[in-house]
Amino acid sequence: MRRQTKIVATMGPAVASLGQVAELIHAGLDVARLNFSHGGHDTHRQFAGWVREAASDAGANVALLQDIQGPKLRLGILHDGKVQLDRGEQVDLVPGAKSGDRSNIPVDYEHLLEDVAPGGSVLVADGLVRLEVAERLEDRLRCVVVAGGELADHKGVAFPGSSLRVPPLTDKDAADIAFGRELGVDYVAMSFVRSSEDIRQVAALVEPGTPIIAKVELAAAYENLDDIMAAADGVMVARGDLGVELPLERIPLVQADILERANAAGLLTITATEMLQSMVEAPRPTRAEVTDVATAVTEGTDAVMLSGETAVGKYPVEAVRMMDTICREVETGLRPQRRSAHLTLSSVPTFASAIAKAAVEAAVDLDLSTIVAFTETGSTARLLSKYRPASDIVAFTAREATLRRMALYWGVRAVPFERRAYTDLEIAAAEKYLEKERLCTRGEGVVMVAGIPANRQASTNLMKLHVIGDRDRGVPSQRDGRSAGGLSGPV
């Protein structure tokens, strides 16, 4: 069976060649992430070119996800590149300084003294080092080390509980988005989202129609999740910074809640950060990491993401292959149990949602293994996907951009398709493809879903029960061979 959960993998030095990118695709890569927190435009242009070329050579459908850096606060340059801090030690945070030493830690935030008060928490290096602000001096914050550890140049720093004057987009982000338009990226992920207005600012800069993924990595983003989902096309559970902003023990519950709410709203979902982290150094993951990936799959994520594992790890291809193996094994147990994930998807057109739900339920009732979607924008396939059918979803589209975007859709196999003037002609052509690729056999029933009139951005409004190779018969039950005659035709 085809894997339903999609795999996102980050490009980086560990896979910096056409051949290595091709290996990732062969191992199961669906979406290549370009992390604009690292690397220049020339580097990302090279990776984008390798992804497009390798995907074309392999006959694979692979999307490009541009992940913009956002306004993440970082340390400056430290003495000798790193500093070891011990519990109980006093250190000073100096705003705006470019370099420092063991006792004077530079922070690239000019409003540090105004926005962070005594008693406030400071988390560095994804929360591995914790400080508490003891007092505010004339030009610095004096802190006490609560949890010691090593600091390095440019490590991220967070101030949970403090209200910071940080713009949602930086000048670098705007320049990167313009560059992403030039590359023709398929998705843009926005970092450190706080509200729907942040999403709208990105939407004004991206290529029109490019879906925007909101990274939920701030406590404020989780608190404003409904508002953010009203403007975004998808959400990423970015557990790294989210685990700094919120207590670690809450992250599993927060993850489950975000996935449930986003899926119910019909949005795309990605679960990210440290999924197979040990494979940065080791050829096999830990049992806990395998269970973590499995949990995300059972909770209904559309995609799971690899970061350092493929960008800088020693075993990038093995990490993708392992992710593929875990997802397939978990899905094998889940697949027979699949039913409509939600009674009705929220925040989507009523007719489109009802048709998608009816198609999934018809496939369940008749034990049909394939649902076919004809789509211009991808919305038909996305709605079917969100109802989580046990059946395979084969989505035909004439638009190259839509084809690539569907690489992120759970359970969807996207197929390039030449437009036909009428829906009947599209159905006949799809039937030939299904037989040729051995996805269906003659006499097998399938559910077909489309928007009519054909070739327009119409709402999903037609469902047809169809028998491969016999357009005049009803759909036979795959369980007992009996005919469900009289059901063929538009609904």
C-alpha positions as CSV (number, residue, x, y, z in Angstrom):
1,M,0.0,0.0,0.0
2,R,1.1,3.6,-0.6
3,R,2.2,5.6,2.3
4,Q,-0.5,8.2,3.3
5,T,1.4,10.5,5.7
6,K,3.8,12.7,3.7
7,I,7.5,13.3,4.6
8,V,9.1,16.8,4.7
9,A,12.9,16.9,4.8
10,T,15.2,19.9,5.2
11,M,17.9,20.5,2.7
12,G,21.4,21.3,3.9
13,P,25.2,20.4,3.8
14,A,24.5,16.7,4.4
15,V,22.7,16.3,1.1
16,A,24.5,19.0,-1.0
17,S,24.5,17.3,-4.4
18,L,22.1,16.2,-7.1
19,G,22.8,12.6,-6.3
20,Q,22.1,12.9,-2.6
21,V,18.9,14.8,-3.2
22,A,17.9,12.0,-5.7
23,E,18.5,9.5,-2.9
24,L,16.2,11.3,-0.6
25,I,13.5,11.3,-3.2
26,H,14.0,7.6,-3.8
27,A,13.8,7.0,0.0
28,G,10.4,8.7,0.2
29,L,10.8,12.5,0.2
30,D,7.6,14.4,-0.7
31,V,8.4,18.0,0.3
32,A,11.9,19.6,0.3
33,R,12.2,22.3,3.0
34,L,14.5,25.3,2.2
35,N,15.4,26.7,5.7
36,F,16.1,30.4,5.2
37,S,17.5,30.7,8.7
38,H,20.6,29.3,7.2
39,G,22.4,29.6,3.9
40,G,22.3,32.3,1.2
41,H,20.2,32.7,-1.9
42,D,22.7,31.0,-4.1
43,T,22.6,27.9,-1.9
44,H,18.8,27.7,-1.9
45,R,18.7,28.2,-5.7
46,Q,21.1,25.3,-6.1
47,F,18.9,23.1,-3.8
48,A,15.7,24.1,-5.6
49,G,17.3,23.2,-8.9
50,W,18.5,19.8,-7.7
51,V,15.1,19.0,-6.3
52,R,13.3,19.9,-9.5
53,E,15.8,18.0,-11.6
54,A,15.9,14.9,-9.4
55,A,12.1,14.8,-9.1
56,S,11.7,15.0,-12.9
57,D,14.3,12.3,-13.5
58,A,12.5,10.0,-11.0
59,G,9.0,10.8,-12.2
60,A,8.2,11.9,-8.7
61,N,6.0,14.7,-7.4
62,V,8.0,16.8,-4.9
63,A,7.0,20.2,-3.5
64,L,9.3,23.0,-2.4
65,L,8.6,24.6,1.1
66,Q,10.2,27.9,1.8
67,D,10.6,28.4,5.6
68,I,11.4,32.0,6.3
69,Q,13.4,32.9,9.4
70,G,11.2,35.5,11.0
71,P,12.2,37.7,13.9
72,K,14.0,35.2,16.1
73,L,16.2,36.8,18.7
74,R,19.8,35.5,18.9
75,L,22.9,36.0,20.9
76,G,25.9,37.9,19.4
77,I,29.4,36.6,19.1
78,L,30.9,35.0,22.3
79,H,34.5,34.8,23.4
80,D,36.1,31.8,21.7
81,G,32.7,31.0,20.1
82,K,31.3,29.4,23.2
83,V,30.8,29.9,26.9
84,Q,30.0,27.4,29.7
85,L,27.7,28.8,32.3
86,D,27.3,27.2,35.8
87,R,24.2,27.1,38.0
88,G,24.1,30.1,40.4
89,E,26.5,32.2,38.4
90,Q,25.7,35.8,37.6
91,V,25.9,37.0,34.0
92,D,24.8,40.2,32.2
93,L,22.7,40.4,29.1
94,V,23.8,43.4,27.0
95,P,21.4,44.7,24.3
96,G,22.8,45.6,20.9
97,A,26.3,44.5,21.6
98,K,28.0,42.5,18.8
99,S,30.5,40.6,21.0
100,G,31.0,39.6,24.6
101,D,32.7,37.3,27.1
102,R,31.8,34.9,29.8
103,S,30.0,37.5,32.0
104,N,28.7,39.8,29.3
105,I,26.4,38.1,26.9
106,P,25.4,40.1,23.8
107,V,21.7,40.0,22.7
108,D,20.5,41.4,19.3
109,Y,17.4,43.2,20.7
110,E,17.6,46.9,21.3
111,H,14.5,47.1,23.6
112,L,15.7,44.5,26.0
113,L,15.9,46.8,29.0
114,E,12.4,48.2,28.5
115,D,10.6,45.0,27.7
116,V,12.1,42.4,30.1
117,A,11.5,43.0,33.8
118,P,13.2,41.6,36.9
119,G,11.8,38.2,37.7
120,G,11.4,37.4,34.0
121,S,12.7,34.2,32.5
122,V,15.4,33.9,29.8
123,L,15.7,30.7,27.8
124,V,18.7,30.1,25.5
125,A,19.6,27.3,23.1
126,D,16.0,25.9,22.9
127,G,15.7,26.1,26.7
128,L,18.7,24.1,27.6
129,V,20.1,27.1,29.5
130,R,17.8,29.0,31.8
131,L,18.4,32.4,33.4
132,E,16.3,34.6,35.7
133,V,16.5,38.4,35.6
134,A,17.7,39.6,39.0
135,E,17.8,43.4,38.3
136,R,17.7,46.0,35.6
137,L,20.9,48.1,35.4
138,E,21.5,51.2,33.3
139,D,22.8,49.4,30.2
140,R,22.2,45.7,30.9
141,L,20.1,43.0,32.6
142,R,21.8,41.2,35.5
143,C,20.7,37.5,35.6
144,V,21.3,34.4,37.6
145,V,21.9,31.1,35.9
146,V,19.1,28.7,36.9
147,A,20.1,25.8,34.6
148,G,23.6,25.9,33.3
149,G,25.1,24.7,30.1
150,E,27.0,25.8,27.0
151,L,26.2,28.8,24.9
152,A,27.5,29.3,21.4
153,D,27.5,32.2,18.9
154,H,24.1,33.2,17.5
155,K,22.1,30.7,19.6
156,G,18.4,31.6,19.9
157,V,17.2,33.4,23.0
158,A,13.6,33.6,24.2
159,F,11.8,35.7,26.9
160,P,8.6,33.7,27.7
161,G,6.1,35.9,29.6
162,S,7.6,39.2,28.3
163,S,5.8,41.3,25.7
164,L,8.4,42.1,23.1
165,R,8.2,44.7,20.3
166,V,9.2,42.4,17.5
167,P,7.8,42.9,14.0
168,P,6.3,39.8,12.3
169,L,8.4,40.3,9.2
170,T,12.0,41.5,8.9
171,D,13.6,43.1,5.9
172,K,15.4,39.8,5.3
173,D,12.1,37.9,5.3
174,A,10.7,40.3,2.6
175,A,13.8,39.8,0.5
176,D,13.6,36.1,0.9
177,I,10.0,35.9,0.0
178,A,10.7,37.9,-3.2
179,F,13.5,35.3,-3.9
180,G,11.1,32.5,-3.2
181,R,8.7,33.9,-5.9
182,E,11.6,33.8,-8.3
183,L,12.3,30.2,-7.4
184,G,8.6,29.2,-7.7
185,V,8.3,27.7,-4.3
186,D,5.1,25.8,-3.6
187,Y,4.6,26.7,0.0
188,V,5.8,29.4,2.4
189,A,6.1,28.7,6.1
190,M,5.9,31.7,8.4
191,S,7.9,31.7,11.6
192,F,6.8,33.2,15.0
193,V,3.3,33.9,14.0
194,R,1.2,35.7,16.6
195,S,-2.0,36.6,14.8
196,S,-3.9,36.4,11.5
197,E,-2.6,39.9,10.6
198,D,0.9,38.4,10.5
199,I,-0.3,35.9,7.9
200,R,-1.9,38.6,5.9
201,Q,1.3,40.5,5.7
202,V,3.0,37.5,4.2
203,A,0.1,36.9,1.8
204,A,0.6,40.3,0.4
205,L,4.2,39.4,-0.6
206,V,4.0,35.8,-1.8
207,E,3.0,34.7,-5.3
208,P,-0.8,35.0,-5.4
209,G,-2.3,31.6,-4.5
210,T,0.8,30.3,-2.7
211,P,-0.4,28.5,0.5
212,I,1.0,29.8,3.7
213,I,1.8,27.5,6.6
214,A,1.7,29.1,10.1
215,K,4.4,27.8,12.4
216,V,2.9,27.5,15.9
217,E,5.9,28.0,18.0
218,L,4.9,30.8,20.4
219,A,2.5,30.6,23.3
220,A,0.7,33.6,21.7
221,A,0.2,31.6,18.5
222,Y,-1.4,28.7,20.4
223,E,-3.6,31.1,22.3
224,N,-4.7,32.8,19.0
225,L,-4.9,29.5,17.0
226,D,-8.5,30.0,15.8
227,D,-7.7,33.5,14.6
228,I,-4.5,32.3,12.8
229,M,-6.2,29.4,11.2
230,A,-8.8,31.7,9.7
231,A,-6.0,33.3,7.6
232,A,-3.6,30.4,7.0
233,D,-3.7,27.4,4.7
234,G,-2.0,25.1,7.2
235,V,-0.2,24.9,10.5
236,M,3.1,23.4,11.6
237,V,3.5,22.2,15.1
238,A,7.0,23.6,15.6
239,R,7.9,21.9,18.9
240,G,11.3,23.3,19.3
241,D,10.4,26.9,20.2
242,L,7.0,25.8,21.4
243,G,8.8,23.7,24.0
244,V,10.6,26.8,25.1
245,E,7.5,28.9,25.4
246,L,5.3,26.3,27.1
247,P,6.2,23.7,29.8
248,L,7.6,20.6,28.1
249,E,5.1,18.3,29.7
250,R,2.3,20.1,28.0
251,I,3.6,19.7,24.5
252,P,2.1,16.3,23.7
253,L,-1.4,17.6,24.6
254,V,-0.9,20.9,22.8
255,Q,0.3,18.9,19.7
256,A,-2.8,16.7,19.8
257,D,-5.1,19.8,20.2
258,I,-3.5,21.7,17.3
259,L,-3.7,18.7,14.9
260,E,-7.4,18.1,15.8
261,R,-8.5,21.7,15.5
262,A,-6.5,22.3,12.2
263,N,-7.7,19.1,10.6
264,A,-11.3,19.9,11.6
265,A,-10.9,23.2,9.9
266,G,-9.7,21.5,6.7
267,L,-6.1,22.9,7.0
268,L,-2.9,21.2,6.2
269,T,-0.9,20.0,9.2
270,I,2.9,19.3,9.7
271,T,4.5,17.9,12.9
272,A,8.1,19.0,13.2
273,T,11.2,19.1,15.4
274,E,13.4,16.4,16.8
275,M,11.3,13.5,15.4
276,L,14.3,11.4,14.7
277,Q,16.9,13.6,16.4
278,S,19.3,10.8,17.4
279,M,19.8,10.0,13.7
280,V,21.9,13.2,13.4
281,E,24.6,11.0,14.9
282,A,23.3,7.4,14.9
283,P,22.1,5.1,12.1
284,R,19.0,4.1,14.1
285,P,16.5,6.2,16.1
286,T,15.5,5.6,19.7
287,R,12.4,3.7,20.6
288,A,10.9,6.9,22.0
289,E,11.5,8.7,18.7
290,V,9.8,5.9,16.8
291,T,6.8,6.1,19.2
292,D,6.8,9.9,18.7
293,V,6.5,9.6,14.9
294,A,3.8,6.9,15.3
295,T,1.8,9.2,17.7
296,A,1.8,12.0,15.2
297,V,0.6,9.6,12.5
298,T,-2.2,8.3,14.7
299,E,-3.2,11.8,15.7
300,G,-3.8,12.6,12.0
301,T,-0.9,14.8,10.9
302,D,-0.7,15.3,7.1
303,A,3.1,15.3,7.2
304,V,6.0,14.6,9.5
305,M,9.2,16.7,9.2
306,L,12.9,16.1,9.4
307,S,15.2,19.0,10.2
308,G,18.8,18.5,11.3
309,E,18.5,14.8,10.6
310,T,18.7,15.5,6.8
311,A,20.3,19.0,6.8
312,V,23.4,18.2,8.8
313,G,23.1,14.6,10.0
314,K,25.3,11.7,9.2
315,Y,22.5,9.5,8.0
316,P,20.1,11.7,6.0
317,V,18.8,9.1,3.5
318,E,18.5,6.5,6.3
319,A,16.4,9.0,8.3
320,V,13.9,9.5,5.4
321,R,13.8,5.7,4.9
322,M,13.2,5.1,8.6
323,M,10.4,7.8,8.6
324,D,8.8,6.1,5.6
325,T,9.0,2.6,7.3
326,I,7.5,3.9,10.6
327,C,4.6,5.7,8.8
328,R,3.8,2.6,6.6
329,E,3.8,0.3,9.6
330,V,1.5,2.5,11.7
331,E,-0.8,3.1,8.7
332,T,-1.2,-0.6,8.1
333,G,-2.8,-1.0,11.5
334,L,-4.9,2.2,11.1
335,R,-6.1,1.8,7.6
336,P,-8.9,-0.8,8.1
337,Q,-10.3,1.4,10.9
338,R,-10.5,4.6,9.0
339,R,-13.8,6.4,8.9
340,S,-14.8,10.1,8.5
341,A,-12.5,12.0,10.8
342,H,-15.1,14.7,11.5
343,L,-18.8,14.9,11.1
344,T,-18.4,18.0,9.0
345,L,-15.3,20.0,8.3
346,S,-15.6,23.5,9.5
347,S,-14.6,26.7,7.6
348,V,-15.1,25.2,4.2
349,P,-18.0,25.5,1.7
350,T,-20.9,23.3,2.8
351,F,-21.6,21.7,-0.6
352,A,-17.9,20.8,-1.1
353,S,-17.5,19.4,2.3
354,A,-20.8,17.4,2.0
355,I,-19.7,15.9,-1.3
356,A,-16.3,14.9,0.0
357,K,-17.8,13.3,3.1
358,A,-20.4,11.5,1.0
359,A,-17.6,10.2,-1.3
360,V,-15.6,8.8,1.6
361,E,-18.7,7.2,3.2
362,A,-19.7,5.7,-0.1
363,A,-16.3,4.2,-0.5
364,V,-16.5,2.7,3.1
365,D,-20.1,1.4,2.6
366,L,-19.2,-0.3,-0.8
367,D,-15.7,-1.3,0.3
368,L,-14.1,0.6,-2.7
369,S,-10.4,1.0,-2.7
370,T,-10.1,4.1,-4.9
371,I,-11.5,7.6,-4.8
372,V,-10.8,9.8,-7.9
373,A,-10.7,13.6,-7.8
374,F,-10.6,16.1,-10.7
375,T,-9.3,19.4,-9.4
376,E,-8.0,22.7,-10.6
377,T,-6.8,24.2,-7.3
378,G,-6.4,21.1,-5.3
379,S,-9.3,21.9,-2.9
380,T,-11.3,18.8,-3.9
381,A,-8.4,16.4,-3.1
382,R,-7.6,18.3,0.1
383,L,-11.2,17.9,1.4
384,L,-11.3,14.2,0.5
385,S,-7.9,13.8,2.3
386,K,-9.2,15.6,5.4
387,Y,-12.0,13.0,5.8
388,R,-9.2,10.4,6.1
389,P,-10.6,7.6,3.9
390,A,-9.1,4.1,3.9
391,S,-9.3,4.2,0.1
392,D,-6.5,5.6,-2.0
393,I,-7.1,9.1,-3.4
394,V,-6.0,9.7,-7.0
395,A,-6.2,13.4,-7.9
396,F,-6.0,14.5,-11.6
397,T,-5.0,18.1,-12.4
398,A,-3.9,20.1,-15.4
399,R,-2.1,22.7,-13.3
400,E,1.6,22.1,-12.5
401,A,1.4,24.3,-9.4
402,T,-1.6,22.3,-8.1
403,L,0.2,19.0,-8.9
404,R,3.2,19.9,-6.8
405,R,1.2,21.3,-3.9
406,M,-0.7,18.1,-3.6
407,A,2.6,16.4,-2.7
408,L,1.8,17.6,0.9
409,Y,-1.8,16.2,1.0
410,W,-2.3,13.1,3.2
411,G,-3.1,10.0,1.2
412,V,-3.2,11.8,-2.2
413,R,-1.5,10.5,-5.3
414,A,-1.3,13.5,-7.7
415,V,-1.4,12.9,-11.5
416,P,-0.8,15.4,-14.3
417,F,-3.8,15.5,-16.6
418,E,-4.7,17.1,-19.9
419,R,-7.9,19.1,-19.7
420,R,-11.0,17.8,-21.5
421,A,-14.1,19.8,-22.5
422,Y,-16.6,17.7,-20.6
423,T,-16.6,15.7,-17.4
424,D,-17.5,12.4,-19.2
425,L,-14.3,12.7,-21.2
426,E,-12.3,13.4,-18.1
427,I,-13.8,10.3,-16.5
428,A,-13.0,8.1,-19.5
429,A,-9.4,9.4,-19.6
430,A,-9.0,8.8,-15.9
431,E,-10.3,5.3,-16.2
432,K,-7.6,4.5,-18.8
433,Y,-4.9,5.8,-16.5
434,L,-6.1,3.7,-13.6
435,E,-6.1,0.5,-15.6
436,K,-2.8,1.3,-17.3
437,E,-1.1,1.9,-13.9
438,R,-2.8,-1.1,-12.4
439,L,-4.4,1.0,-9.7
440,C,-7.8,-0.5,-10.6
441,T,-8.9,-3.5,-12.5
442,R,-11.7,-3.9,-15.1
443,G,-15.1,-4.3,-13.3
444,E,-13.9,-2.6,-10.1
445,G,-15.9,0.2,-8.6
446,V,-14.5,3.6,-7.8
447,V,-15.9,6.9,-6.5
448,M,-15.3,10.0,-8.7
449,V,-15.6,13.5,-7.4
450,A,-15.4,16.8,-9.4
451,G,-16.6,20.3,-9.7
452,I,-18.7,21.2,-12.6
453,P,-18.6,22.8,-15.1
454,A,-15.3,21.1,-15.9
455,N,-12.0,23.0,-16.1
456,R,-13.1,25.8,-13.8
457,Q,-12.5,26.7,-10.2
458,A,-16.0,25.4,-9.4
459,S,-16.9,24.2,-5.9
460,T,-16.8,20.4,-5.5
461,N,-20.4,19.5,-6.4
462,L,-20.5,16.1,-8.2
463,M,-20.0,12.5,-7.0
464,K,-20.3,9.6,-9.4
465,L,-20.1,5.9,-8.6
466,H,-18.3,4.3,-11.6
467,V,-17.3,0.8,-12.8
468,I,-14.0,0.6,-14.6
469,G,-14.6,-0.6,-18.1
470,D,-18.4,-0.6,-17.9
471,R,-20.1,2.8,-17.8
472,D,-23.6,1.3,-17.9
473,R,-23.5,-0.9,-14.8
474,G,-23.9,0.0,-11.2
475,V,-21.0,-0.4,-8.7
476,P,-20.4,-4.0,-7.5
477,S,-19.7,-4.5,-3.9
478,Q,-16.0,-5.5,-3.4
479,R,-17.0,-7.6,-0.4
480,D,-19.5,-10.0,-1.9
481,G,-19.7,-9.3,-5.6
482,R,-23.3,-8.1,-5.4
483,S,-24.4,-5.2,-7.6
484,A,-25.3,-1.9,-6.1
485,G,-27.1,-1.1,-9.3
486,G,-28.9,2.1,-9.8
487,L,-26.3,4.2,-8.0
488,S,-24.3,5.2,-11.0
489,G,-24.6,8.8,-12.0
490,P,-24.2,12.2,-10.5
491,V,-25.4,12.8,-6.9
